[in-house]
Amino acid sequence: MMTENLTLGKALNAGLRRALECDDKVLIMGEDVGKLGGVFRITDGLQKDFGEERVIDTPLAESGIIGTAVGLAIRGYRPVCEIQFDGFVYPAYDQIVSQVAKMHYRSRGKVKMPIVIRIPFGGGIGAVEHHSESPEAYFAHTAGLKVVSCASPADAYWMIQQAIASDDPIVFLEPKRRYWEKGEVDTDRPAASFPLHAARVVRPGTDCTVVAYGPMVRTALDAATAVEGERSLEVIDLRSLSPLDLEPVYESVRRTGRLVVVHEAPSNLGLGAEVAARVTERCFYSLEAPVLRVTGFDTPYPAARVEDEYLPDLDRVLDGVDRTFGW
């Protein structure tokens, strides 16, 4: 076994590099992904090593990036599109929902769309307006798209390779405030040893289940550590937002009797609502309390100086846990 201690950003870079090495049909395209290496340096050094025909600096036109990727995918390529910030994806929303998500279905399976759309998402970096969105529900609601989010360097390294190898269009959400957090990455294990669209128990527990994804997984783990000895929290990383893999959640809730779902996006019609509905349907007689959600507020993302008041933090997660024991 060969392990490396990498930041999440470096793990993504290494995963992209490996995908480029393994398949010459893989292309990376986006704004400043080449010479600059991306605004977060996720593609640093890749254009230098693979050339301008495979790591392509595009005009500042997100709909053009995705539209070009559609044509490339039809011709047998596997384009990886970087959207520079989450709030910049909306000009490409028409292409993603009207073309990328539907062409495989409309063609009765004859036209594949192996496109990966990488989106740094979420807040916590003190950015200006349009740079701290959580658009996952738009895409998870869209039939024909798959949506995943990595939360650790190990998952970042393997999930990006699995997404690129998939014949389905995948929206790949990267928790931008976690880019600099380090973890061990086993670069030797087979990529398929853990499925792309599977949830994972990242911390076993017995008293209450806490479900999160992306940037909130670290917050949930910190909450579990903070109450260790008082309460035992089981933390589950969804990893895949569409399709959802909720079997580990059902199994956990049947043991703990309690569930708190955590995400940065607003609560209204968010992923937490879907998880709560499905768990209530499947585990009703196991629940000791209603499924609770700890989320961002139902407002536009605020100015950076007050984002700490908006984002779910350790205290808000633990308050949610406490409330489940009040029933």
Beta strands, then each sheet from edge to edge (+ up, - down):
strand 1: 3-7
strand 2: 26-30
strand 3: 55-57
strand 4: 78-82
strand 5: 116-121
strand 6: 146-149
strand 7: 170-175
strand 8: 182-186
strand 9: 200-203
strand 10: 208-212
strand 11: 233-237
strand 12: 240-242
strand 13: 259-266
strand 14: 292-296
sheet 1: 1+ 8-
sheet 2: 3+ 2+ 4+ 5+ 7+ 6+ 12-
sheet 3: 9+ 11- 10- 13- 14-
end
